[in-house]
Amino acid sequence: MAKNHPATKSSSARHLAIFVLGVTAAAFVAVGSFLLLSRTRSNPQDRTEKAAIDRGTVESRARQVSFEVVNSYPHDPTSFTQGLVWKDGGFYESTGLYGQSKVRRLEFPSGKVIKELKLAPELFGEGLALVDGRLIQLTWKSRRGFVYDRDSFRVIQEFKYDTEGWGLTYDDKNLVLSDGSSDLFYLDPQTYRPARRLAVTMNGRALTELNELEFIEGEIWANVWQTDLIVRIEPASGRVTSFLNLKGILAPSDRTGSDAVLNGIAYDAGKKRIFVTGKLWPRIFEIKVKP
């Protein structure tokens, strides 16, 4: 957005006043205009930004990347998707809503639910990650996390965290948790204790509403809640380097209401496949990012 400089705003009034004084003031008008232009061009903010650019400290703008839909697959349209993980040739899914939250195993490509465990009715399921043979699930406001045996869905541990639980992923070293703020929280995958915090920015500003997370080829991908955006975050800096706009990927006739938003990213590292879905969406889409 263009910035208005006070000097520029008042230039016309100054020129008019000087002109009325007569032809003899023409020289002063020229000098005044030159000084005014110099002041505008050398605005302190401009100088600060230029110096920052020279130092390499200004954040470059995130670029939009294109994608194509490779395929789509059935998905339970009653599933309030909060977390999605690919493993063993299919999906593990965490769903939300009080009284309806579950951990599920989905057959691929049919989308059939082949195993599920219901959470207690007072719990609202959220993000899901896989660490070795453990499924790790967050809950929303209760600050309780659950660890399941991947094969049997047996609860083998419960842990606490100090914020809300939204999204969760694993970067092969730490768990990464989102809570709807502009911060991501790194947790030790064995003790579940906080290791560090990462502030996320996009075009130099804090980016909030970070939701479902997935670690893909050295980047953290995140849904931005109630938008059609997936952002790609550089873990070292927290900077959003690029983003995808998935507006229109789901047919309007398949969107059942305001809660049916984009939320769910899974990555098949073996075949380099990216899958996305949403809450109450009847499809899971396989997408490919264009070069």
C-alpha positions in Angstrom: 0.0 0.0 0.0 1.4 3.4 -1.0 2.4 5.7 1.9 1.4 9.4 1.9 4.3 11.7 2.7 3.3 15.1 4.4 5.8 16.9 2.2 4.2 15.6 -1.0 0.6 16.4 0.2 1.5 20.1 0.8 3.5 20.8 -2.4 0.5 22.0 -4.5 -0.5 24.6 -1.9 3.0 25.9 -1.6 3.4 26.3 -5.3 0.1 28.1 -5.7 0.9 30.5 -2.9 4.3 31.3 -4.4 2.9 31.7 -7.9 0.4 34.3 -6.7 3.3 36.5 -5.5 4.3 37.1 -9.1 6.8 36.2 -11.7 9.7 37.5 -9.6 9.1 34.5 -7.3 9.6 31.9 -10.1 13.1 31.2 -9.1 12.0 30.4 -5.5 9.3 28.1 -6.9 11.9 26.1 -8.8 14.2 25.9 -5.8 11.4 24.9 -3.5 10.2 22.2 -5.9 13.7 20.8 -6.1 14.1 20.7 -2.3 10.6 19.2 -1.9 11.4 16.5 -4.4 14.7 15.8 -2.7 12.9 15.5 0.7 10.3 13.1 -0.8 12.9 10.9 -2.4 15.1 10.7 0.7 12.3 10.0 3.1 13.8 8.5 6.3 11.6 5.3 5.9 12.9 4.8 2.4 16.4 5.2 3.6 15.8 2.7 6.3 14.3 0.2 3.9 17.1 0.6 1.5 19.7 0.1 4.2 17.8 -3.0 5.3 17.8 -4.4 1.7 21.5 -3.7 1.5 22.0 -5.7 4.7 19.8 -8.5 3.5 17.4 -8.2 6.4 14.2 -7.3 4.5 11.9 -10.3 4.0 11.3 -11.1 0.4 7.6 -11.5 -0.5 6.1 -14.9 -0.6 5.4 -16.1 -4.1 2.3 -18.0 -5.2 3.1 -21.3 -6.8 0.8 -23.2 -9.2 -0.4 -26.7 -8.8 -2.4 -29.3 -10.7 -4.9 -31.9 -9.5 -3.5 -35.3 -10.3 -6.4 -37.3 -8.9 -9.1 -37.4 -6.3 -10.4 -40.1 -4.0 -13.4 -40.7 -1.8 -13.5 -39.3 1.7 -16.1 -39.6 4.4 -18.2 -36.4 4.1 -19.0 -36.6 7.9 -15.4 -36.5 8.9 -14.4 -33.3 10.6 -10.8 -33.6 9.5 -8.2 -32.2 11.9 -5.1 -34.2 11.1 -4.1 -36.4 8.1 -1.0 -38.7 7.8 0.1 -41.0 5.0 1.7 -44.3 6.0 1.6 -48.0 5.1 -0.2 -47.4 1.8 -3.1 -45.4 3.3 -4.2 -42.6 5.7 -4.4 -42.1 9.4 -6.9 -39.4 10.3 -7.8 -37.4 13.4 -11.3 -35.9 13.5 -12.9 -33.3 15.7 -16.1 -32.1 17.3 -17.3 -32.9 20.8 -18.8 -36.3 20.9 -17.6 -37.2 17.4 -13.8 -37.1 17.7 -11.9 -40.2 16.5 -8.7 -41.6 15.3 -9.1 -43.5 12.1 -7.3 -45.7 9.6 -8.5 -45.1 6.0 -8.1 -47.6 3.2 -6.6 -46.2 0.0 -7.9 -45.4 -2.6 -11.4 -46.3 -1.5 -11.5 -44.1 1.6 -13.1 -46.8 3.6 -12.7 -46.6 7.4 -11.0 -49.9 8.4 -10.2 -49.0 12.0 -11.3 -46.3 14.4 -11.2 -45.3 18.1 -13.6 -42.8 19.6 -12.4 -40.2 22.0 -14.3 -39.4 25.2 -17.2 -37.0 24.5 -15.6 -34.1 26.4 -12.5 -34.2 24.1 -12.2 -32.4 20.7 -9.7 -34.2 18.5 -7.1 -32.1 16.6 -3.7 -32.6 14.9 -2.1 -36.0 14.3 1.5 -37.1 13.7 3.3 -40.4 13.4 6.6 -41.1 15.1 8.0 -44.5 14.5 5.2 -46.8 15.6 3.3 -44.2 17.6 0.3 -42.1 16.6 0.3 -38.8 18.5 -3.0 -36.9 18.7 -3.7 -33.4 20.1 -7.0 -32.2 21.6 -8.2 -28.6 21.3 -8.7 -26.9 24.6 -8.1 -29.7 27.1 -4.3 -29.5 26.6 -4.2 -33.3 26.6 -2.3 -35.3 24.0 -2.6 -39.0 23.4 -0.1 -41.6 22.2 -1.4 -44.7 20.4 0.1 -47.9 19.2 -0.1 -47.5 15.4 -1.4 -51.0 14.8 -3.8 -51.6 17.6 -4.9 -48.0 18.5 -4.2 -48.8 22.1 -3.5 -45.8 24.2 0.0 -46.2 25.5 0.6 -42.7 27.0 -1.0 -39.3 27.7 0.9 -36.0 27.9 0.2 -32.3 28.6 1.1 -29.1 26.7 0.8 -25.5 27.6 -1.3 -24.1 24.8 -4.3 -25.1 22.6 -3.7 -27.9 20.2 -4.4 -27.3 16.5 -2.0 -28.9 14.1 0.8 -31.4 14.6 3.6 -32.8 12.4 7.0 -34.5 12.8 10.2 -33.2 11.1 12.2 -36.4 11.8 13.7 -34.7 14.9 10.9 -32.9 16.8 7.1 -32.7 16.9 5.9 -29.3 15.6 2.6 -28.0 17.1 0.4 -25.1 16.1 -2.1 -23.4 18.3 -3.8 -20.9 15.9 -1.3 -18.2 16.7 1.6 -17.1 14.6 4.0 -19.3 16.6 4.9 -22.9 16.1 6.1 -25.0 19.1 8.7 -27.7 18.9 8.3 -30.6 21.3 10.7 -33.4 22.1 9.1 -36.6 20.6 10.0 -38.7 23.6 9.2 -36.4 26.6 6.8 -34.0 24.8 8.4 -31.1 26.6 8.9 -27.8 24.7 12.2 -27.4 22.9 11.8 -24.1 21.1 9.3 -21.7 19.5 9.3 -20.5 15.9 7.6 -17.2 15.0 6.0 -17.4 11.5 5.9 -14.4 9.2 4.6 -13.7 5.7 5.8 -10.7 3.8 7.3 -9.3 7.0 4.1 -9.7 9.2 3.1 -12.3 11.7 0.8 -14.9 10.2 -1.9 -16.3 12.5 -4.5 -19.0 12.2 -1.9 -21.7 11.4 -3.7 -25.0 11.6 -3.0 -28.5 10.1 0.7 -29.1 9.5 2.8 -31.4 7.4 6.6 -31.6 7.0 7.4 -32.0 3.3 10.9 -32.1 1.9 12.5 -29.8 4.5 9.5 -27.4 4.7 6.6 -27.0 7.1 3.3 -26.8 5.1 0.4 -25.3 7.0 -3.3 -24.7 6.3 -4.4 -21.2 7.2 -7.7 -21.7 8.9 -10.9 -20.5 7.1 -8.9 -19.7 4.0 -8.0 -21.6 0.8 -4.3 -21.1 1.4 -1.5 -23.5 2.2 1.7 -21.8 3.2 5.2 -23.2 3.0 7.4 -22.2 5.9 11.2 -22.2 6.1 12.0 -23.9 9.5 15.2 -22.0 10.1 13.6 -18.5 9.9 9.9 -19.0 10.2 9.5 -17.1 6.9 6.7 -18.1 4.5 8.6 -18.5 1.2 5.6 -19.5 -1.0 2.0 -20.5 -0.9 -0.7 -22.3 -2.8 -4.2 -21.0 -3.3 -6.6 -23.9 -3.5 -9.7 -21.9 -4.1 -12.1 -23.9 -6.3 -10.4 -27.2 -5.8 -13.7 -28.5 -4.2 -16.8 -28.0 -6.2 -19.2 -25.5 -4.5 -21.9 -28.1 -4.5 -19.7 -30.4 -2.4 -19.1 -27.7 0.3 -21.8 -28.2 3.0 -21.4 -25.1 5.1 -19.0 -22.5 6.6 -17.2 -25.2 8.6 -16.3 -27.2 5.5 -13.0 -25.5 5.1 -9.6 -26.7 3.7 -7.8 -28.6 6.5 -5.7 -31.7 5.9 -2.3 -32.3 4.3 -0.5 -35.6 3.9 2.7 -36.6 2.2 3.7 -39.9 0.7 7.5 -39.5 0.9 8.1 -42.7 -1.0 6.3 -41.6 -4.2 6.5 -37.8 -3.6 2.7 -37.5 -3.5 0.9 -34.6 -1.8 -2.7 -35.1 -0.6 -5.1 -32.4 0.7 -8.6 -32.4 2.0 -10.9 -30.5 4.2 -13.4 -30.7 7.1 -16.6 -32.4 5.9 -15.1 -32.8 2.4 -16.2 -35.8 0.3 -12.9 -35.9 -1.6 -9.2 -36.2 -0.9 -7.2 -34.5 -3.7 -3.8 -35.6 -4.9 -1.9 -32.5 -6.1 1.4 -31.8 -7.8 3.2 -28.4 -7.5 4.3 -27.1 -10.9 7.9 -26.1 -11.3 
